[in-house]
Structures are given as C-alpha cells and as structure tokens.
Amino acid sequence: MSKPSIPKGTRDFGPRAMARRQWIFATIREVFERHGFLPVETPSFENLQTLTGKYGEEGDKLIFRILNNGDYLSKANPEALASKDSKALTPTISKKALRYDLTVPFARFVVMNRNELTFPFRRYQIQPVWRGDRPGKGRYQEFTQCDADIIGSTSTLCELDLVQVFAEALNSLGVPGYTILINDRRILAAAAASMGVPSERLTDWTIAVDKYDKVGVEGVKKELEVRGFDKKVEEGIEKLFEINSARNSEDVLSLLEPIIASDEQGLLGLSDMRELLKRSANDGIKEPNIRFDAMLARGLDYYTGAIFEVRVANSPVGSICGGGRYDDLTGIFGWSGMSGVGISFGADRIEDVLEHFGKFPENIDKTTDVLVTYMDKANCEMELQLVSRLRSEGFAVEMYPDAAKLKKQMKYAGDRSIPYVILIGEDERNAGEVTLKNMADGVQTQVDPLQIASFLS
C-alpha cells in the first residue's frame, strides 16, 4: 500500500490553520463590505478559451488544463500526437481549465450578467485559484485570492478607494512593515518608448522588467539581452533604476517627467499618480506605507493603467497583494468600453507573513467555550439539558461523549484549550448545582444551572 500524500504546491488545513484563515477572510470581507462591494462566485473551472491569451506567455504556461471526459484521445490530433507537439495537441484533448485568477472569470461574468447588474458594479470574491508554478516558500499551486473590483468607471477615485481598502485591511490584520507600491502602465510604456522599445515589443520588455524584484537590475538586463534588446534599452533600465532610488515618490516622479515629456499618455499617468498619492496622504496613507515605484511592472497583459503591489519588509515571501486597471477586459468577451480596476489579497501569503512575525491574535483558534463532562453512565439528562440551554444562549458547548475517567476528560479540555469545564457528580446532582471550573486558574465554583450563562458572560 502506498504512503498517503498530496500534490506538491497544495496543503491540508487543520482546525488551527482554518481558524486563522477564516479570521483573515472575515477581516478582509468586513472591509470589502464596508466599502460597498457585493459578493459573487464563479466556477472553479472555465472554458479553456476563456483563460488562454489573457495572462501573457508566462501565465499561459501555468494554466492547469483539464482533460476531456471519456476517451479523450479519440478526437486527438493524430499528427500532433505522433510528433509530440503539445501546443497543437492540447486544444483537441482539453476544452476546460482550472481558473488562473478571479479577474478574467469576473470579466466573463460581467458580460454574461450585464442586464442584471447596476454599474459601476463593485464586487468582491474570495475563492481558490490554481497555477502550475514551481512550489516554494510562499508559492503554491492552489491558493486563495480575495478580490475587489470596480467596473464601469474610469474615475481615479476608484483607485483611491482600493488603496484605502488595502490600508484598512492590512492594518486590521496587523501586517507589519507593508508598502503599497504603485505605478502606471502608461508611464511604463512611455519610459520604454524613450529607450527605443518599439510598441509591438512592449510586452516582452514588461515581462523582463516585471522580474526586477526577483533578479535585480542586472538580472533584468540579462533578461533583456536574451530577448534581443540592444544596449540602449539596457542603459535605459539602469537609468530608470537610478531614478527609482530617489528619496521619495515625488522626487522619482519629478526625475521621470522630462524623460517621458513627449508622451501624452505617459504624462497623464504621471498626473494620475501624483493625484492618487496626494489624496491617499490626505486620508492618512503616506510613505513608507505607500510609494511610487517606477520599476513596478506587473506581468499580466490586461493591465492598462494604474498597477499595485504590496510587499512587506523582511518578509519570507514575495508580494502579498496586487492589482491594477484594465480598460477593456470585457471586450474579449464581446462588450467593449467597460473600464475596471481591481485588487487581490493573497490570503496564503498573508498567512505566511503573520505566522513569520507572530502577529496572529492569541485566542484566534478557540472554538469551544464550555465542556460538559459525562460522569454518570446511567444518568445524563441534566447534562444534556444544560448543553442545549447554553447553546441556545449563544455559547459553543461540547459534552464529552463517553463516561470516561474524569482525568481523561480534563486532559481533553486542556488539549483543546477549552476555558471552562462543567462537572456534575452525585453531590452536584443532589444539590441541584453544578461545578464550574476555570481551566486558566483552576478555580472551581458552585453555580445554579440557571445562572451559568450570566456567570460566563
């Protein structure tokens, strides 16, 4: 018999981990709802054509394809099969795939349900996604995203709203030393053009720059060389890196301005960044918790305007949140002109960060308030009535299921971190009282069963 295992990049979650995760989800959900976002859900898998071509060449490689039902080879392309051409073979044996993110399925959802939605539409979604990435610290193949999007408006107030959501949620979670990095794809396009990057090669350039936080400026230069860019582009990246090292966001923006001065869209992006930083500061969100980052690229193809990423100083993982504006993502599904902007919290990485810094609340995994012991095998009516009454009054209550030795029941309560234990022995039964034991200090108190709820409160 083989040893039980799970695929790499996936995890089981026990009660303690689930308590922490549910607290993270509930905290983020509360912030979403306070800002007027409404919940939606989409299927775990989509039609393959819905997902492919939306995430760039790197992203498309990471999509988990699902084999067709039944004899999937019966309709396989025989030439592709014989030549082992997986790219040509895949469309004939796979029509569906696990979702890669929540944004593209959301765009599809909006188009299909546009007659039932009120625009601008504010949605949030907390569901798992799947990516065939190489597993590592903070990098999973199955993980949960917590997304919020506003679609149907081009106003920069939407970006401000999402920056506020970032700050409120991260502060409520107690994430230490975070920075909301912001940039704009229009600025990036203008900077690339100033280096001589042709517009048709902008995606190649962006993919290389997006690796900056992992490989540094020298790594980006090597990537650009591999992709066939000339020395002028490499020198431009060095200059951009030098500008990005300026003291604060306004200095970076000021140094960048003359470089992109001939690009109207780039200057508009620059103006929007200045306005976003100013409004954020007026709301109390200032450096170092927010910063303009000229090297921030975000690799996904569908971003067209502002882009966001959240990183934590001295963190064991990479970015914990991301997002950006997409001007026409619904256009690929037949409805053009619907601009939107969204952000995503990586719940799994946030969990890793809070664990690393020891920032989870102490009592987060408490599940049961009271354990009622079972001491008389022939008579447990009083215990059962007490359990039902306490539950109806809002307490989480368990009754030990076996008339075991008291020592064993008390050990169970201790192992479960249950704060109170109720004991009903012969003396208590005769007196019409119960003994309530505080597990923290060991103090035992005789209490009228009808008064236990108020006593616990």
C-alpha positions in Angstrom: 0.0 0.0 0.0 1.4 3.4 -1.0 2.0 6.1 1.6 -0.7 8.8 1.6 0.5 12.1 0.1 -0.8 15.3 -1.5 0.4 17.0 -4.7 3.3 19.5 -4.3 2.1 23.0 -4.0 -1.0 22.1 -2.1 -1.7 21.9 1.6 -4.1 20.4 4.2 -5.5 22.8 6.7 -6.2 21.6 10.2 -8.5 23.3 12.8 -5.9 25.8 13.9 -4.9 26.8 10.4 -8.6 27.0 9.4 -9.4 29.3 12.4 -6.6 31.6 11.2 -7.6 31.5 7.6 -11.3 32.2 8.4 -10.2 35.1 10.6 -8.2 36.5 7.6 -11.1 36.0 5.2 -13.6 37.6 7.7 -11.4 40.6 8.3 -10.9 41.3 4.6 -14.6 40.6 3.9 -15.7 43.1 6.5 -13.5 45.8 4.8 -14.9 44.9 1.4 -18.5 45.2 2.6 -17.8 48.5 4.4 -16.8 49.9 1.0 -20.0 48.7 -0.6 -18.6 45.7 -2.5 -21.1 42.8 -3.2 -20.2 39.1 -3.2 -20.1 36.9 -6.3 -18.7 33.4 -7.0 -17.7 31.8 -10.3 -17.0 28.1 -11.2 -13.6 26.5 -10.2 -13.0 25.8 -13.9 -13.7 27.7 -17.1 -13.7 27.0 -20.8 -10.0 26.9 -21.8 -10.5 29.6 -24.4 -11.8 32.0 -21.7 -8.5 31.8 -19.9 -5.8 31.5 -22.6 -4.2 34.6 -24.1 -5.1 36.8 -21.1 -2.1 36.4 -18.9 0.9 36.7 -21.2 3.2 34.0 -22.4 4.5 33.2 -18.9 1.0 33.0 -17.4 -0.5 30.8 -20.2 2.2 28.1 -19.4 0.9 27.9 -15.8 -2.8 27.2 -16.6 -3.9 23.8 -15.4 -5.7 22.2 -18.3 -8.4 19.6 -17.7 -8.5 16.5 -20.0 -11.8 16.0 -21.8 -14.2 13.4 -20.3 -14.1 9.8 -21.5 -11.7 8.6 -24.3 -10.0 12.0 -24.7 -7.5 10.6 -27.2 -10.2 9.5 -29.7 -10.5 13.1 -31.0 -6.8 14.0 -30.6 -5.0 15.5 -33.5 -3.1 12.4 -34.9 -0.3 14.5 -36.4 0.3 16.4 -33.2 0.2 13.2 -31.2 2.7 11.5 -33.4 5.1 14.5 -33.5 4.6 15.1 -29.7 3.5 18.7 -30.5 1.8 19.5 -27.1 0.8 23.0 -28.2 -1.1 21.7 -31.2 -2.4 18.6 -29.3 -3.8 20.4 -26.2 -6.9 22.1 -27.9 -8.0 18.7 -29.2 -7.9 16.9 -25.8 -8.7 19.7 -23.4 -11.6 22.2 -23.5 -11.7 23.3 -19.9 -9.1 24.6 -17.3 -8.9 25.5 -13.6 -9.1 29.2 -13.2 -5.8 31.0 -13.0 -7.2 34.1 -11.3 -10.5 35.7 -10.4 -10.3 38.7 -12.7 -10.8 37.1 -16.1 -13.7 35.0 -14.9 -15.2 38.1 -13.4 -15.0 39.9 -16.8 -16.8 36.9 -18.3 -19.4 37.0 -15.5 -20.0 40.8 -16.1 -20.6 40.3 -19.8 -23.0 37.3 -19.3 -24.9 39.1 -16.5 -24.8 42.7 -17.6 -28.6 43.1 -17.8 -28.9 42.2 -14.1 -26.0 44.4 -12.8 -26.0 48.1 -11.8 -22.9 50.0 -13.0 -20.5 51.0 -11.7 -20.5 47.5 -10.2 -18.5 46.8 -7.1 -17.8 43.1 -6.5 -15.7 41.0 -4.1 -14.8 37.4 -4.4 -13.0 35.0 -2.1 -12.2 31.7 -3.8 -9.2 29.4 -4.6 -7.3 29.6 -7.9 -4.7 27.3 -9.4 -1.3 27.9 -11.1 1.2 25.3 -12.3 4.1 27.3 -10.7 7.1 25.7 -9.2 6.3 25.2 -5.5 8.4 27.1 -3.0 8.2 29.3 0.1 5.0 31.4 -0.3 4.4 29.9 -3.8 1.6 27.4 -4.0 -0.2 25.7 -6.9 -3.5 26.1 -5.1 -4.2 29.2 -3.2 -7.0 31.6 -2.2 -7.4 35.1 -3.6 -9.6 37.8 -2.0 -10.5 40.2 -4.9 -12.3 43.5 -5.0 -13.1 45.2 -8.4 -15.0 48.3 -9.6 -16.1 48.1 -13.2 -17.9 50.7 -15.3 -16.0 53.8 -14.3 -12.7 55.5 -15.3 -12.6 57.8 -12.3 -9.3 57.8 -10.4 -11.5 57.9 -7.2 -11.8 54.1 -7.8 -8.0 53.7 -7.4 -8.2 55.7 -4.2 -11.0 53.6 -2.9 -8.9 50.4 -3.4 -5.8 52.0 -1.8 -8.0 52.7 1.2 -9.2 49.0 1.2 -5.5 47.9 1.1 -4.6 50.0 4.1 -7.7 49.3 6.2 -7.5 45.5 5.7 -3.7 45.3 6.2 -3.9 47.4 9.3 -6.8 45.3 10.7 -4.8 42.2 10.0 -1.8 43.6 11.8 0.6 43.1 8.8 3.8 44.9 9.8 6.0 47.0 7.6 3.9 46.8 4.5 4.3 49.2 1.5 1.7 49.7 -1.2 3.7 50.1 -4.4 2.0 51.9 -7.3 2.9 52.6 -10.9 1.0 53.1 -14.2 1.3 51.1 -17.4 1.1 54.3 -19.4 4.2 55.6 -17.6 6.0 52.3 -18.3 5.0 52.4 -22.0 6.4 56.0 -22.2 9.6 55.0 -20.4 10.1 52.0 -22.7 9.5 54.2 -25.8 12.1 56.7 -24.5 14.6 53.7 -24.6 13.7 52.9 -28.1 11.5 49.9 -27.4 9.0 49.5 -30.3 5.3 49.3 -29.3 5.0 45.8 -30.6 7.8 44.6 -28.2 6.4 46.4 -25.1 5.0 43.1 -23.7 8.5 41.5 -24.0 10.1 44.5 -22.2 7.4 44.5 -19.5 7.9 40.7 -18.8 11.6 41.3 -18.3 11.1 44.4 -16.0 8.5 42.5 -14.0 11.3 40.2 -12.8 13.1 43.1 -11.2 12.1 42.3 -7.6 13.4 38.7 -8.0 16.6 39.2 -10.1 17.5 42.9 -9.6 18.6 45.3 -12.2 21.5 43.1 -13.5 19.1 40.2 -13.9 16.7 42.4 -15.8 19.5 43.5 -18.2 20.4 39.9 -18.8 16.8 39.0 -19.5 16.5 41.9 -22.0 19.7 40.7 -23.7 18.3 37.2 -24.0 15.1 38.7 -25.5 17.1 40.5 -28.2 17.0 44.1 -26.9 20.0 46.3 -27.6 22.4 48.2 -25.2 20.3 51.4 -25.4 17.5 49.6 -23.7 19.8 48.1 -21.1 21.2 51.5 -20.4 17.7 52.9 -20.1 16.9 50.3 -17.4 19.9 51.4 -15.5 18.8 55.0 -15.7 15.2 54.0 -14.6 16.7 52.1 -11.6 18.8 55.1 -10.7 15.7 57.4 -10.8 13.7 54.9 -8.7 16.3 55.1 -6.0 15.4 58.8 -5.3 14.5 59.7 -1.7 10.7 59.8 -2.1 7.9 59.3 -4.6 7.7 63.0 -5.7 11.4 63.0 -6.4 11.0 59.9 -8.6 8.1 61.4 -10.5 9.9 64.7 -11.0 13.0 63.0 -12.4 10.9 60.8 -14.6 8.8 63.7 -16.1 11.4 65.1 -18.5 12.2 61.6 -19.8 8.5 60.9 -20.9 7.7 64.6 -21.6 6.8 63.9 -25.3 4.4 61.1 -24.4 0.8 62.5 -23.7 -0.5 59.2 -22.2 2.6 58.9 -20.0 2.2 62.4 -18.7 -1.5 61.6 -18.0 -0.4 58.6 -16.0 2.1 60.7 -14.1 -0.6 63.2 -13.2 -2.9 60.5 -12.0 -0.1 59.0 -9.8 0.5 62.4 -8.2 -3.2 62.9 -7.6 -3.5 59.4 -6.1 -0.6 59.9 -3.7 -1.9 63.3 -2.7 -5.4 62.0 -1.9 -4.0 59.0 -0.1 -1.9 61.2 2.1 -4.9 63.3 2.9 -6.5 60.1 4.1 -3.5 59.3 6.3 -1.9 56.8 3.9 1.6 58.1 3.5 5.2 56.9 2.9 6.5 54.4 3.8 3.1 52.7 3.6 2.7 53.8 0.0 5.3 54.6 -2.6 5.5 55.2 -6.4 7.8 52.5 -7.9 9.0 53.2 -11.4 10.2 49.6 -11.8 6.9 48.0 -10.9 5.5 46.3 -14.0 3.0 43.5 -13.1 3.3 40.8 -15.8 -0.3 40.3 -16.7 -1.2 41.5 -20.2 -4.6 43.0 -19.4 -3.4 45.9 -17.2 -3.6 49.3 -19.0 -3.4 52.0 -16.3 -2.6 52.1 -12.5 -1.0 49.0 -11.1 -0.5 48.0 -7.5 1.6 45.6 -5.5 2.0 45.2 -1.7 5.3 44.0 -0.2 6.4 43.5 3.4 9.8 44.4 4.7 11.9 41.4 5.8 9.1 39.0 4.7 9.8 35.4 3.9 7.6 35.6 0.8 7.2 38.0 -2.2 4.3 40.4 -2.8 1.2 39.7 -0.8 -1.3 41.7 -2.8 -1.6 43.1 -6.3 -3.9 44.6 -8.8 -4.5 47.3 -11.5 -6.7 49.0 -14.0 -7.9 47.2 -17.1 -9.6 49.3 -19.8 -11.2 46.7 -22.0 -11.0 43.3 -20.4 -14.7 42.7 -21.2 -14.0 43.5 -24.8 -12.5 40.0 -25.3 -16.0 38.6 -24.5 -17.8 40.9 -26.9 -18.6 44.0 -24.8 -16.1 46.8 -25.3 -15.6 50.0 -23.4 -16.1 48.8 -19.8 -13.1 50.0 -17.8 -12.4 48.5 -14.4 -9.9 48.4 -11.7 -9.3 45.7 -9.1 -7.0 44.4 -6.3 -6.3 41.0 -4.9 -5.2 39.9 -1.4 -3.1 36.7 -1.4 -4.6 35.1 1.7 -2.0 32.3 1.8 1.0 34.7 1.7 -0.6 37.0 4.3 -1.0 33.9 6.5 2.7 33.1 6.0 3.7 36.7 6.8 1.6 36.8 10.0 3.0 33.4 11.1 6.6 34.6 10.4 6.2 37.7 12.5 4.0 36.1 15.2 1.1 38.5 14.6 -1.9 36.3 14.9 -4.3 37.2 17.8 -3.7 34.8 20.8 -7.3 33.5 21.1 -8.0 33.1 17.4 -8.2 29.3 17.4 -10.6 29.0 20.4 -13.7 27.1 19.2 -15.5 25.7 22.3 -16.4 27.8 25.3 -17.5 25.1 27.7 -17.0 21.3 28.1 -19.7 19.5 30.0 -18.3 16.3 31.5 -20.1 12.9 31.4 -19.7 11.2 34.8 -22.8 9.0 35.4 -23.3 6.5 32.6 -26.8 5.7 33.8 -27.9 9.4 34.0 -27.0 12.3 31.8 -30.3 14.1 31.3 -29.2 17.1 33.4 -26.1 17.4 31.3 -28.0 17.2 28.0 -30.5 19.8 29.1 -27.7 22.1 30.2 -25.8 21.7 26.9 -29.0 22.6 24.9 -29.7 25.7 27.0 -26.2 27.1 26.8 -26.1 26.6 23.1 -29.4 28.4 22.7 -27.9 31.3 24.7 -25.0 31.6 22.2 -22.2 29.6 23.8 -20.2 27.0 22.0 -20.6 23.8 24.1 -19.5 20.2 23.9 -20.4 17.3 26.0 -17.8 14.6 26.4 -19.4 11.5 24.6 -18.2 8.8 27.0 -18.5 8.3 30.7 -14.7 8.1 30.9 -12.4 8.8 33.9 -12.5 12.5 34.9 -8.8 12.8 34.4 -9.2 11.8 30.7 -12.0 14.4 30.2 -10.0 17.1 31.9 -7.0 16.3 29.7 -9.2 16.6 26.6 -10.4 20.1 27.7 -6.8 21.1 28.3 -5.5 19.8 25.0 -8.4 21.7 23.2 -7.8 24.9 25.2 -11.4 24.9 26.4 -11.6 27.7 29.0 -14.4 26.2 31.2 -15.5 22.8 32.3 -18.8 21.9 34.0 -18.8 18.9 36.3 -21.9 17.2 37.5 -21.3 14.4 40.0 -23.6 12.8 42.6 -23.1 15.7 45.1 -23.9 18.3 42.5 -26.9 16.4 41.2 -28.4 16.0 44.8 -27.8 19.8 45.5 -29.2 20.9 42.1 -26.0 22.7 41.3 -23.0 22.2 39.0 -19.3 22.8 39.5 -17.8 25.3 37.0 -14.0 25.0 36.7 -11.9 27.8 35.2 -9.2 26.0 33.3 -6.8 29.0 33.4 -6.5 29.3 37.2 -8.1 26.0 38.4 -10.7 27.8 40.5 -13.9 25.8 41.0 -17.3 27.5 41.7 -20.6 26.0 42.7 -23.3 27.5 40.4 -27.0 27.2 39.9 -27.5 25.7 36.4 -29.9 28.6 35.5 -27.2 31.1 36.4 -24.3 29.7 34.4 -25.0 31.8 31.3 -24.8 35.1 33.2 -21.9 33.8 35.1 -19.9 33.0 31.9 -21.0 36.3 30.4 
